Amino acid sequence: MALGPRLDLRQSQSLVMTPQLQQAIKLLALSNLEIEAFIGEALDANPLLELGEGVPDGAAEPGFEAAPEEQRRTHLETSPVDQLVSEGRAADDRPLDIDASTLDRDRDTGDGARADFAESFGGSGGGGGGEGPDIDERGSAPETLAEHLHAQIGAVTSDRTLLFAARWLIDQIDEAGYLVVGLEETSSALGLPLATATEALALVQSLDPTGVGARTLSECLALQAREADRYDPCMARLIDNLELVARGEIARLKRLCQVDDEDFADMLRELRGYDPKPGLRFGSGPAEAVVPDILVRAVTGEDGAEGWDIALNPATLPRLVVNRRYYVEMRHACLAKDAKAWLGERLADANWLLKALDQRQKTILKVAAEIVKQQEGFFRGGVSHLKPLTLRTVAEAISMHESTVSRVTSNKYLHCARGTFELKYFFTSGVASSDGDGAVSAEAVKAAIRQLIEAEDPKAVLSDDTLVDLLREKGFDLARRTVAKYREAIGLGSSVQRRRQKALAGVR
């Protein structure tokens, strides 16, 4: 067979993701704060886009307004979720199911149950609308530990050498308030005598908060004991043997300190009142509140049926419109073809963005409604009623791909009467139940373990084997290693560690 060049004509099909489709997929995974930033950039880049609030009537054609009420709210009772959200438009809810390789794995989050819940959705946390506080109403940045110490050291000494060494030491203190370098290293780095470095450290340790500049935990507690005028020889021996305190060797500590039960209880109570990390009082910054994307509350219908009102947080919804009047005026004013082509591109981009944002809202609402439907027991009865749930279960129920559900549940938060939870929280693995009725959620098992340990008798601390038996009586069929894994995951020590802790807690 002879080899030679030739021309062939072949026909094939391939899936190509356009830049717009890639952007639409990216929008699904963005949090509400990231969406606000994205919309701000779009407003700067596209003159045809503007915020919907304050737009005169007729400035935008119908169809270009922000999502109406029925597209951002649904009532979940007994009807299928897809009909509740899309109203028969199932085909419109599937354009973003593309990439299965980005599927996220389920992960556990903590249970931050709270009993407070807003009576109405209109006043929920701020996001995209309303006026912000004036510039003079904004709080200044919190004072850091270093700034707090530097502000004091100038009033303590006027010796320039000591002041220089003390300020250098302040800069070597970590956020907890501990000095991370030794005096020998300080003396070598600054070229000063060791006695000068020691004197400078004494100046730093005299500053507020008491205990700052310590090199060890014992030194930190000793500084606070001296400040309280409680650093006698007995307290010194107690602080020097903190490892015995951690192990709960009370009898040995009493012998070392040469005190009776009443004095030892008083010393231990004093020790508990000291701050082991004094530097953390500064520079931590204000905690940023999570603005939920979805709001859920229980409602009762006119027929007495109980259901759920599920809505997108109006404070986080984008309020964009296309200013058609401005587009018409600009089109008449543009004479060059390039200018008209550019204006047409801006109109197409604006129309696409509104459609993509509307699709994002409907997709989030649809997924959230199905999660509430699957985990209704949690919303009514708490974490003990949480059921195992996977992305595939939700995806199949709403006829979407797992990757779409994964993106929707990333960086999205749901607020209900029990608190604010990330959507990922409702996807938990399951363990087999002893009665054979199916699997139960790992979060429910953790809650049961915590309840048993918190109720245990200090004189009869439950071992992991005992926990296995008690959990089996509750319907959880678990191995001992599984119980130990869940116990460690919720931050509870072994039976030996808990026995020592309860022994120390029992000393009054």
C-alpha positions in Angstrom: 0.0 0.0 0.0 1.5 3.3 -1.1 1.7 6.2 1.3 1.0 9.7 0.2 -0.8 12.9 1.1 -4.5 13.3 0.5 -7.4 15.5 1.5 -10.4 14.2 3.5 -13.6 15.9 4.5 -15.0 14.7 7.8 -18.0 15.7 9.9 -18.0 15.5 13.7 -19.7 16.9 16.7 -18.2 18.4 19.8 -19.3 20.3 22.9 -17.8 23.8 23.0 -18.3 26.1 26.0 -18.7 29.7 24.9 -17.3 32.5 27.1 -20.8 33.4 28.1 -21.6 29.9 29.2 -18.4 29.7 31.2 -19.4 33.0 32.9 -22.9 31.7 33.7 -21.4 28.6 35.3 -19.0 30.8 37.3 -21.9 33.0 38.5 -23.5 29.9 40.1 -20.6 29.4 42.5 -20.2 33.0 43.5 -21.3 34.1 47.0 -23.6 37.1 47.5 -20.7 39.4 48.2 -18.9 38.3 45.1 -22.0 38.8 43.1 -22.2 42.4 44.4 -18.6 43.0 43.3 -19.3 41.4 39.9 -22.4 43.6 39.4 -20.4 46.6 40.3 -17.8 45.8 37.7 -20.6 45.2 35.1 -22.2 48.6 35.9 -18.8 50.3 35.3 -18.2 48.5 32.1 -21.6 48.7 30.5 -23.3 52.1 30.2 -26.7 50.5 29.4 -26.9 48.8 32.8 -28.1 50.6 35.9 -29.6 49.7 39.2 -33.4 49.1 39.1 -34.1 51.2 42.2 -35.1 54.7 41.4 -35.5 54.1 37.6 -38.5 56.0 36.3 -41.5 54.2 34.9 -41.0 53.4 31.3 -37.3 53.7 31.4 -37.0 49.9 31.0 -39.1 47.6 29.0 -41.0 44.8 30.7 -38.8 41.7 30.8 -35.7 43.6 31.6 -36.5 44.2 35.3 -35.1 42.3 38.2 -36.6 39.0 39.2 -40.3 39.4 40.2 -41.7 38.1 43.5 -42.8 34.7 42.1 -39.3 34.0 40.8 -37.6 34.6 44.1 -40.1 32.9 46.5 -41.9 29.6 46.7 -44.2 27.9 49.1 -43.2 24.2 49.7 -46.1 22.0 50.8 -46.8 18.8 49.0 -46.4 19.7 45.3 -43.2 18.7 43.3 -40.4 21.2 43.7 -39.8 21.6 40.0 -43.4 22.7 39.5 -43.2 25.1 42.4 -40.1 26.9 41.1 -40.1 26.7 37.3 -43.9 26.5 36.8 -43.6 23.9 34.1 -40.5 25.5 32.5 -38.2 22.5 33.3 -36.2 23.0 30.1 -35.2 26.5 31.2 -33.5 25.1 34.3 -30.9 22.9 32.5 -28.5 25.1 30.6 -25.8 25.1 33.1 -25.3 21.3 33.6 -21.9 20.9 31.9 -18.8 20.0 33.9 -19.0 16.9 36.2 -15.4 17.1 37.1 -16.0 20.0 39.4 -18.2 17.9 41.7 -17.5 18.9 45.4 -17.4 16.2 48.1 -19.7 16.5 51.0 -18.2 17.9 54.1 -19.4 18.4 57.6 -19.9 21.7 59.3 -20.7 22.7 62.9 -24.2 23.0 64.3 -24.7 26.7 65.1 -28.3 26.3 66.2 -29.9 29.5 67.4 -33.4 30.3 68.3 -33.6 33.8 66.9 -35.3 34.3 63.6 -36.6 37.5 61.9 -40.4 37.7 61.8 -40.3 39.0 58.3 -37.9 38.8 55.4 -37.9 42.5 54.5 -35.4 43.5 57.2 -32.8 40.8 56.6 -29.0 41.6 56.5 -27.9 44.1 54.0 -26.4 43.3 50.7 -27.1 45.1 47.5 -29.7 47.7 48.3 -30.2 50.7 50.6 -27.8 53.4 51.7 -24.7 52.5 53.7 -23.6 54.3 56.8 -21.9 57.7 56.5 -18.1 57.8 56.5 -18.0 59.2 60.0 -20.3 56.4 61.2 -17.9 53.7 60.2 -15.8 52.2 63.0 -12.1 52.6 62.8 -9.8 49.6 62.5 -9.3 47.8 65.9 -6.1 48.6 67.7 -3.5 45.9 67.4 -1.5 44.5 70.3 1.7 46.0 68.9 0.1 49.4 68.6 -1.3 49.1 72.2 2.2 48.3 73.6 4.1 50.9 71.6 1.7 53.5 72.9 2.6 52.6 76.4 6.3 52.0 76.3 7.2 55.7 75.7 5.7 56.7 79.0 7.5 53.9 80.9 11.1 55.0 80.2 13.1 57.8 78.7 16.3 55.8 78.3 16.8 55.7 74.5 18.7 52.4 74.6 16.1 50.7 76.7 13.3 52.2 74.6 14.9 50.9 71.4 15.4 47.4 72.8 11.8 47.4 74.2 10.3 48.4 70.9 12.3 45.7 69.1 11.0 43.1 71.6 7.4 44.3 71.1 7.7 43.7 67.4 8.8 40.1 68.2 5.6 39.3 70.2 3.0 37.0 68.5 -0.7 37.6 68.4 -1.3 35.6 71.7 1.1 37.9 73.6 4.2 35.6 73.8 7.7 36.6 73.0 9.1 34.4 70.2 12.8 35.1 70.6 15.1 34.5 73.5 17.2 37.1 75.4 20.4 35.8 74.0 19.1 36.2 70.5 17.9 39.7 71.3 21.3 40.6 72.8 23.1 39.3 69.7 20.7 40.9 67.2 20.8 44.4 68.8 24.5 44.3 69.9 23.5 45.1 73.5 24.6 43.5 76.8 22.4 40.7 78.1 21.5 42.7 81.2 20.1 45.5 79.0 18.0 43.0 77.1 16.7 41.6 80.3 15.8 45.0 81.7 14.0 45.8 78.4 12.0 42.6 78.7 11.0 43.5 82.2 9.7 46.9 80.9 7.6 45.1 78.2 6.2 42.6 80.8 5.1 45.5 83.0 2.8 46.8 80.2 -0.9 46.2 79.8 -2.3 43.5 79.4 -0.6 41.7 82.2 1.2 38.6 81.0 2.2 40.0 77.7 5.9 39.4 76.7 6.0 36.0 78.5 8.1 33.3 76.9 6.1 30.3 78.4 2.7 29.7 79.8 4.1 29.4 83.3 5.7 32.8 83.0 2.5 34.4 81.7 0.5 33.0 84.6 3.2 34.0 87.1 3.1 37.6 85.9 -0.6 37.7 86.4 -0.3 36.2 89.8 2.2 38.8 90.8 -0.1 41.5 89.5 -2.9 40.1 91.7 -0.5 39.8 94.7 -1.1 36.0 94.8 2.3 34.8 93.9 3.3 33.1 97.1 5.5 30.0 97.3 2.5 27.7 97.1 1.1 29.4 94.0 4.6 29.4 92.5 4.9 25.6 92.9 1.4 25.2 91.4 2.3 27.3 88.4 5.6 25.4 88.0 3.8 22.1 87.8 1.1 22.9 85.2 1.6 19.5 83.6 0.3 17.9 86.8 -2.7 20.2 86.7 -3.4 19.0 83.1 -3.2 15.4 84.2 -5.5 16.0 87.2 -3.0 14.7 89.8 -4.7 16.6 92.6 -3.2 14.6 95.5 0.3 15.0 94.3 -0.2 18.8 93.8 -1.5 19.2 97.3 1.6 17.5 98.7 3.9 19.7 96.5 2.1 22.9 97.5 1.7 21.8 101.1 -1.9 23.1 101.4 -5.2 21.6 102.5 -8.3 21.0 100.3 -9.7 24.5 101.0 -6.5 26.3 100.1 -5.9 24.2 97.0 -9.4 24.8 95.7 -8.9 28.6 96.2 -5.5 28.4 94.4 -7.0 26.5 91.5 -10.0 28.9 91.3 -7.5 31.8 91.1 -5.5 30.0 88.4 -8.6 29.5 86.3 -9.2 33.2 86.3 -6.0 34.1 84.6 -5.8 34.6 80.8 -3.3 32.2 79.1 -3.4 34.3 75.9 -3.6 38.0 76.9 -2.7 39.2 73.4 -5.8 37.9 71.8 -7.8 40.8 73.3 -6.4 43.0 70.6 -6.3 43.0 66.9 -8.7 40.2 66.3 -11.0 42.6 64.4 -14.8 42.6 64.3 -16.6 39.4 63.3 -18.2 39.7 59.9 -21.8 38.6 59.9 -22.8 36.1 57.2 -25.6 37.4 55.0 -27.8 34.5 54.1 -28.9 33.9 50.5 -32.0 31.9 51.3 -34.6 32.6 54.0 -36.9 29.8 55.3 -39.8 30.1 57.7 -42.7 27.9 58.6 -46.1 29.0 57.4 -49.7 27.7 57.7 -52.0 27.8 54.7 -55.6 28.9 54.6 -56.6 25.2 54.7 -54.5 24.7 57.9 -51.8 22.8 56.1 -48.3 23.5 57.4 -45.6 24.3 54.9 -42.5 26.4 54.3 -42.0 29.8 52.8 -38.7 29.7 51.0 -37.4 33.0 49.5 -34.2 34.5 48.3 -32.9 37.2 50.5 -34.1 40.5 48.9 -31.1 42.3 50.3 -28.8 40.1 48.2 -30.8 40.1 44.9 -29.3 42.1 42.0 -31.6 44.9 40.9 -30.5 45.6 37.4 -32.3 47.0 34.4 -31.4 47.9 30.8 -31.9 51.5 30.1 -33.7 51.2 26.8 -34.3 54.9 26.4 -30.6 55.7 26.7 -29.9 52.9 24.2 -32.3 54.4 21.6 -30.8 57.9 22.1 -27.3 56.6 21.7 -28.2 54.6 18.6 -29.6 57.7 16.9 -26.5 59.6 17.9 -24.0 57.0 16.6 -23.1 57.5 13.0 -20.1 55.3 12.6 -20.6 51.6 12.0 -18.1 50.7 14.7 -19.9 52.8 17.3 -23.2 51.1 16.4 -21.6 47.7 16.5 -20.1 48.4 20.0 -23.5 49.7 21.2 -25.2 46.5 19.9 -22.6 44.4 21.8 -23.3 46.2 25.0 -27.0 45.6 24.6 -26.5 41.9 24.0 -24.1 41.7 27.0 -26.7 43.5 29.2 -29.5 41.2 28.1 -27.4 38.1 28.7 -26.3 39.3 32.2 -29.9 39.8 33.3 -30.9 36.4 31.9 -27.9 34.7 33.6 -28.7 36.4 37.0 -32.3 35.4 36.7 -31.4 31.9 35.9 -29.0 31.8 38.9 -31.7 32.9 41.3 -34.2 30.3 40.0 -31.6 27.6 40.3 -30.6 28.5 43.8 -34.3 28.6 44.9 -35.0 25.3 43.2 -32.1 23.6 45.0 -32.9 25.2 48.3 -36.6 24.1 48.1 -35.5 20.5 47.5 -33.1 20.6 50.4 -35.9 21.8 52.7 -38.1 19.1 51.4 -35.5 16.4 52.0 -34.5 17.7 55.4 -37.9 18.8 56.7 -37.2 16.7 59.9 -34.2 18.9 60.7 -36.2 22.2 60.4 -39.0 20.9 62.6 -37.1 18.7 65.1 -33.4 19.7 65.1 -30.1 18.1 64.3 -31.2 14.7 65.6 -33.6 14.4 62.7 -31.1 15.2 60.0 -31.1 12.6 57.3 -28.2 11.4 55.1 -28.3 13.4 51.9 -26.1 13.4 48.8 -25.7 15.8 45.9 -26.9 13.1 43.5 -30.2 12.7 45.4 -31.0 16.4 45.1 -29.8 16.5 41.5 -32.0 13.6 40.4 -35.1 15.0 42.2 -34.8 18.4 40.4 -33.5 17.0 37.1 -30.1 18.7 37.2 -26.6 17.6 37.2 -24.6 17.0 40.4 -22.0 19.6 39.4 -24.8 22.2 39.2 -26.0 21.4 42.7 -22.4 21.4 43.9 -21.9 24.9 42.6 -25.2 26.2 43.9 -24.4 24.9 47.5 -20.9 26.4 47.6 -20.7 29.7 49.6 -24.5 29.9 50.0 -26.2 30.2 53.3 -29.7 29.4 54.5 -31.3 31.2 57.5 -34.1 29.5 59.4 -35.5 29.4 62.9 -32.6 27.3 64.0 -29.9 29.6 62.8 -27.8 30.2 59.7 -26.3 27.2 57.9 -24.2 26.7 54.8 -26.1 24.6 52.3 -23.3 22.1 52.4 -24.3 21.4 56.1 -27.4 19.5 54.9 -25.3 17.0 52.9 -24.0 14.5 55.4 -22.9 10.9 55.2 -25.0 8.2 56.8 -24.5 5.3 59.2 -26.6 2.2 59.5 -29.3 2.0 62.1 -29.7 -1.0 64.3 -33.4 -1.5 63.6 -32.8 -1.9 59.8 -35.1 1.1 58.9 -32.3 2.8 56.9 -29.3 5.1 57.5 -29.1 8.0 59.9 -27.1 11.2 59.5 -23.6 11.4 60.9 -24.6 14.8 62.5 -27.4 13.1 64.4 -24.9 10.5 65.7 -22.6 13.3 66.8 -25.4 15.1 68.6 -26.3 11.8 70.4 -22.7 11.3 71.5 -22.5 14.8 72.8 -25.8 14.5 74.7 -24.6 11.2 76.4 -21.2 12.6 77.4 -22.7 15.9 78.7 -25.1 13.9 80.9 -22.5 11.4 82.2 -21.8 11.1 85.9 -18.4 12.6 86.8 -17.8 9.5 89.0 -18.7 7.1 86.2 -17.3 8.5 83.0 -18.5 6.6 79.9 -15.9 4.7 77.9 -16.2 4.3 74.1 -17.4 0.7 74.6 -20.2 2.0 76.9 -21.1 4.6 74.3 -21.4 2.0 71.7 -23.9 0.1 73.8 -25.9 3.2 74.7 -26.0 4.4 71.1 -27.2 0.9 70.0 -30.1 1.3 72.4 -30.9 4.6 70.6 -30.9 2.9 67.2 -27.3 3.6 66.0 -25.3 0.6 65.0 -21.7 1.8 65.2 -18.3 0.3 65.8 -16.1 1.5 68.6 -13.6 3.1 66.2 -16.5 5.0 64.6 -17.7 6.3 67.9 -14.1 7.4 68.8 -13.8 9.2 65.4 -17.1 11.1 65.9 -16.2 11.9 69.5 -12.9 13.4 68.5 -14.5 15.3 65.6 -16.8 17.2 68.0 -13.8 18.0 70.3 -14.5 15.7 73.2 -11.6 13.9 74.9 -11.3 10.2 75.8 -12.8 8.8 79.0 -9.4 9.2 80.8 -9.1 12.9 79.7 -12.7 13.7 80.7 -12.2 12.0 84.1 -9.3 14.3 84.8 -11.1 17.3 83.6 -14.2 16.5 85.7 -11.9 15.8 88.7 -10.4 19.3 88.4 -13.8 20.9 87.8 -15.1 19.2 90.9 -12.4 21.0 93.1 -14.1 24.1 94.5 
